Amino acid sequence: MTMPTRPTDRPTDRRTDRPTVRPRQAASRAADSDWLARAARVGLAARGLIYILVGVLAVQVAFGDSERTDQKGALQKIAEQPFGRSLLWIIAAGLLAYGLWRLGEGFWGRREETDDKKRAVKRVVSVASGLVNIALGLTAARVATGSSSSSGGDLSRSILDANGGETIMFVIGLVLIGVGIALAWRGLNTDFEQELKTGEMSSRMYAVVRRLGQAGYLARGVVVALVGGLVIKAALDHDPQKASGVDLALKSLAEAPFGKLLLGLAALGLICFGAYSFAEVRYRRL
């Protein structure tokens, strides 16, 4: 089998390749700072570990284990290990730093994109990713302290009980389905390569990272779209327990026809995304 050809026109991430225009705001300079970039790489490693654990937990569900299979379940699994709580604090700090870096990228970055509309979309994606990673970092900190947070069902109940709550939940579900489709397309179309220093990879490394990214983004897209479908069903049935996020999505997948096979493929894809995240620690443009 012929390995995919590594792009030759991808710029490497040498300091001289960065835009020469200096940001005017101090916050923009902070977003480009070396210390924040190094901390963000710790966050990428933390994200990789979490996705690998979520994939492993999903495999356990396929074999009849009823453990929690979402990100919080993965964090709780880490907390049970020797020195687990200390590791959780490192994970929390890394995810918070990565989230802040993504927020900075969303507000002041994406200067490499010349098309205004595409730049606006990429900035929105960066801000959303930043908020998600900050929330996950805060969850890691709460798990490290042993405190509990409100469940997805509690949040969904609060939304559903609000005025127009069912409509809000329905819109959230549609947005999640759209995000899932976008993630899957990103994997199939290998758009993620634009964020990698492919010029520093060997041909074999490029082939491996490319396949991991394709499988990982596709699996993430499927899972997020499933979560969106469950949120819509929760809105239609006015049942907040049906909007319990990744955990319920994976367990629902296990109950479908050929469910164990489908869940196993999804788990493998999530593990691939975790491995891809570790590759990003070395090759991601920051």
C-alpha positions as CSV (number, residue, x, y, z in Angstrom):
1,M,0.0,0.0,0.0
2,T,1.4,3.4,-1.0
3,M,1.7,5.8,1.9
4,P,0.1,9.3,1.4
5,T,2.5,11.9,0.1
6,R,3.5,14.5,2.6
7,P,2.5,18.0,1.5
8,T,5.6,19.9,0.3
9,D,3.9,23.3,0.4
10,R,3.1,23.2,4.1
11,P,5.2,25.8,5.9
12,T,7.2,24.7,8.8
13,D,6.7,26.3,12.2
14,R,10.0,28.1,12.4
15,R,9.9,31.5,14.2
16,T,10.7,33.3,10.9
17,D,7.5,31.9,9.3
18,R,5.2,33.7,11.7
19,P,3.4,36.9,10.6
20,T,5.5,39.9,11.0
21,V,2.6,42.1,12.1
22,R,2.7,42.5,15.9
23,P,-0.7,42.3,17.7
24,R,-1.6,45.7,19.3
25,Q,-3.3,44.4,22.4
26,A,-1.3,43.0,25.3
27,A,-3.7,40.1,25.5
28,S,-2.9,39.2,21.9
29,R,0.8,39.1,22.7
30,A,0.0,36.8,25.7
31,A,-1.9,34.5,23.4
32,D,1.3,34.1,21.2
33,S,3.7,33.8,24.2
34,D,6.1,30.9,24.4
35,W,5.1,30.0,28.0
36,L,1.4,29.7,27.1
37,A,2.2,27.6,24.0
38,R,4.3,25.2,26.1
39,A,1.5,24.9,28.7
40,A,-1.0,24.4,25.8
41,R,1.0,21.4,24.7
42,V,0.6,19.9,28.2
43,G,-3.2,20.5,27.6
44,L,-3.0,18.6,24.3
45,A,-1.3,15.7,26.1
46,A,-4.0,15.8,28.8
47,R,-6.7,15.8,26.1
48,G,-5.0,12.8,24.5
49,L,-5.0,10.8,27.7
50,I,-8.6,11.6,28.4
51,Y,-9.8,10.4,25.0
52,I,-7.8,7.2,25.2
53,L,-9.4,6.5,28.6
54,V,-12.9,7.3,27.2
55,G,-12.2,4.8,24.4
56,V,-11.0,2.2,26.8
57,L,-14.1,2.7,29.0
58,A,-16.3,2.4,25.9
59,V,-14.7,-1.0,25.2
60,Q,-15.5,-2.1,28.7
61,V,-19.1,-1.1,28.1
62,A,-19.1,-3.2,25.0
63,F,-18.2,-6.2,27.2
64,G,-20.9,-5.5,29.7
65,D,-19.2,-3.1,32.1
66,S,-21.6,-0.3,33.1
67,E,-18.9,2.3,34.1
68,R,-19.3,5.9,33.1
69,T,-17.8,6.5,29.7
70,D,-17.6,10.2,29.3
71,Q,-14.7,12.6,30.1
72,K,-15.7,12.9,33.7
73,G,-15.6,9.1,34.0
74,A,-12.1,9.1,32.5
75,L,-11.0,11.8,35.0
76,Q,-12.5,9.7,37.9
77,K,-10.5,6.7,36.6
78,I,-7.3,8.8,36.8
79,A,-8.2,9.9,40.3
80,E,-8.3,6.3,41.4
81,Q,-4.7,5.6,40.4
82,P,-1.6,6.2,42.6
83,F,-0.7,9.9,42.4
84,G,-3.9,10.3,40.4
85,R,-5.0,13.5,42.0
86,S,-1.6,15.1,41.5
87,L,-1.8,14.1,37.8
88,L,-5.3,15.6,37.7
89,W,-4.0,19.0,38.8
90,I,-1.4,18.8,35.9
91,I,-4.2,17.9,33.5
92,A,-6.4,20.7,34.8
93,A,-3.7,23.3,34.4
94,G,-2.8,22.0,30.9
95,L,-6.4,22.0,29.8
96,L,-7.0,25.5,31.2
97,A,-3.9,26.8,29.4
98,Y,-4.9,25.2,26.1
99,G,-8.4,26.6,26.5
100,L,-7.0,30.1,27.1
101,W,-4.7,29.7,24.1
102,R,-7.7,28.7,21.9
103,L,-9.6,31.7,23.2
104,G,-6.7,34.0,22.3
105,E,-6.6,32.4,18.9
106,G,-10.3,33.0,18.5
107,F,-10.2,36.6,19.5
108,W,-6.9,37.8,18.1
109,G,-5.5,34.9,16.0
110,R,-6.2,33.1,12.7
111,R,-4.3,35.8,10.9
112,E,-3.0,33.1,8.4
113,E,-6.5,32.9,6.9
114,T,-7.0,35.5,4.1
115,D,-10.7,34.9,3.5
116,D,-12.7,37.0,5.9
117,K,-15.7,34.6,6.1
118,K,-13.4,31.6,6.7
119,R,-11.5,33.5,9.3
120,A,-14.7,34.4,11.2
121,V,-15.8,30.8,11.2
122,K,-12.4,29.5,12.4
123,R,-12.4,32.1,15.2
124,V,-15.8,31.0,16.4
125,V,-14.6,27.4,16.3
126,S,-11.5,28.4,18.3
127,V,-13.6,30.2,21.0
128,A,-15.9,27.3,21.3
129,S,-13.0,24.9,21.7
130,G,-11.4,27.2,24.2
131,L,-14.6,27.2,26.3
132,V,-15.0,23.4,26.1
133,N,-11.4,22.8,27.2
134,I,-11.7,25.4,30.1
135,A,-14.8,23.6,31.3
136,L,-13.1,20.3,31.1
137,G,-10.1,21.7,33.0
138,L,-12.4,22.9,35.7
139,T,-14.1,19.5,35.9
140,A,-10.6,17.9,36.3
141,A,-9.9,20.4,39.2
142,R,-13.2,19.5,40.8
143,V,-12.5,15.7,40.5
144,A,-9.0,16.3,42.0
145,T,-10.5,18.0,45.0
146,G,-13.1,15.2,45.4
147,S,-16.1,17.6,44.9
148,S,-19.0,16.7,42.7
149,S,-20.5,18.9,40.0
150,S,-24.0,19.0,38.7
151,S,-24.9,16.3,36.2
152,G,-25.9,16.8,32.6
153,G,-29.5,15.8,33.7
154,D,-29.6,18.6,36.2
155,L,-28.5,21.2,33.7
156,S,-30.9,19.9,31.1
157,R,-33.7,20.0,33.6
158,S,-33.0,23.6,34.4
159,I,-33.1,24.5,30.7
160,L,-36.2,22.5,30.0
161,D,-38.0,24.1,33.0
162,A,-37.2,27.6,31.7
163,N,-39.5,29.6,29.5
164,G,-38.9,28.3,26.0
165,G,-36.6,25.6,27.3
166,E,-37.7,22.9,24.9
167,T,-36.9,25.2,21.9
168,I,-33.5,26.0,23.4
169,M,-32.7,22.3,23.9
170,F,-33.9,21.6,20.4
171,V,-31.6,24.3,19.0
172,I,-28.7,23.0,21.1
173,G,-29.3,19.5,19.7
174,L,-29.2,20.9,16.1
175,V,-26.0,22.8,16.8
176,L,-24.4,19.6,18.2
177,I,-25.4,17.6,15.1
178,G,-23.9,20.4,12.9
179,V,-20.7,20.3,15.0
180,G,-20.6,16.5,14.7
181,I,-21.0,16.7,10.9
182,A,-18.2,19.3,10.7
183,L,-15.9,17.2,12.8
184,A,-16.5,14.1,10.7
185,W,-16.0,16.2,7.5
186,R,-12.8,17.6,9.0
187,G,-11.5,14.1,9.4
188,L,-12.6,12.8,6.0
189,N,-11.2,15.9,4.2
190,T,-8.0,16.0,6.4
191,D,-8.4,19.7,7.1
192,F,-6.6,19.2,10.4
193,E,-3.3,18.9,8.5
194,Q,-3.3,22.7,8.1
195,E,-2.6,23.0,11.8
196,L,0.4,20.6,11.8
197,K,4.1,21.1,11.1
198,T,4.0,18.5,8.4
199,G,7.4,19.7,7.0
200,E,9.1,18.3,10.2
201,M,7.6,14.8,9.8
202,S,9.1,11.8,8.0
203,S,6.9,10.3,5.3
204,R,6.0,7.3,7.6
205,M,5.2,9.6,10.6
206,Y,3.0,11.8,8.3
207,A,1.1,8.7,7.1
208,V,0.5,7.5,10.7
209,V,-0.6,10.9,12.1
210,R,-2.8,11.5,9.1
211,R,-4.7,8.2,9.6
212,L,-5.0,8.8,13.3
213,G,-6.5,12.2,12.7
214,Q,-8.9,10.9,10.1
215,A,-10.2,8.1,12.3
216,G,-10.2,10.3,15.4
217,Y,-12.2,13.2,14.0
218,L,-14.6,10.9,12.3
219,A,-15.3,9.1,15.6
220,R,-15.6,12.4,17.5
221,G,-18.1,13.6,14.8
222,V,-20.3,10.5,15.2
223,V,-20.3,10.7,19.0
224,V,-21.1,14.5,19.0
225,A,-23.9,14.0,16.5
226,L,-25.4,11.2,18.6
227,V,-25.3,13.5,21.6
228,G,-27.1,16.1,19.6
229,G,-29.8,13.6,18.6
230,L,-30.3,12.6,22.2
231,V,-30.6,16.3,23.2
232,I,-33.3,16.8,20.6
233,K,-35.1,13.7,21.9
234,A,-34.9,15.0,25.4
235,A,-36.5,18.2,24.2
236,L,-39.3,16.4,22.4
237,D,-40.0,14.1,25.3
238,H,-39.3,16.7,28.0
239,D,-37.0,14.2,29.7
240,P,-33.7,15.7,30.8
241,Q,-32.2,12.3,31.6
242,K,-32.0,11.6,27.8
243,A,-29.5,14.5,27.4
244,S,-26.7,13.0,29.5
245,G,-24.0,13.6,27.0
246,V,-21.2,11.3,25.8
247,D,-21.9,8.6,28.4
248,L,-25.5,8.0,27.3
249,A,-24.6,8.4,23.6
250,L,-22.0,5.5,23.7
251,K,-24.3,3.3,25.8
252,S,-27.2,4.0,23.4
253,L,-24.9,3.0,20.5
254,A,-24.2,-0.3,22.3
255,E,-28.0,-1.0,22.3
256,A,-28.3,-0.5,18.5
257,P,-28.3,-3.4,16.0
258,F,-24.6,-4.6,15.8
259,G,-24.2,-2.3,18.8
260,K,-21.1,-3.9,20.2
261,L,-19.3,-3.7,16.8
262,L,-20.3,-0.1,16.4
263,L,-19.3,0.8,19.9
264,G,-16.0,-0.9,19.4
265,L,-15.3,1.1,16.2
266,A,-16.3,4.3,18.0
267,A,-14.0,3.4,20.9
268,L,-11.1,2.6,18.6
269,G,-11.7,6.0,16.8
270,L,-11.6,7.9,20.1
271,I,-8.4,6.1,21.1
272,C,-7.0,7.1,17.7
273,F,-7.9,10.7,18.5
274,G,-6.1,10.5,21.8
275,A,-3.0,9.2,20.0
276,Y,-3.4,12.0,17.5
277,S,-3.5,14.5,20.3
278,F,-0.2,13.2,21.6
279,A,1.2,13.7,18.0
280,E,-0.1,17.2,18.2
281,V,2.1,17.9,21.3
282,R,5.1,17.6,19.0
283,Y,3.7,18.8,15.6
284,R,0.8,21.2,16.3
285,R,1.4,24.9,15.3
286,L,1.1,27.0,18.4
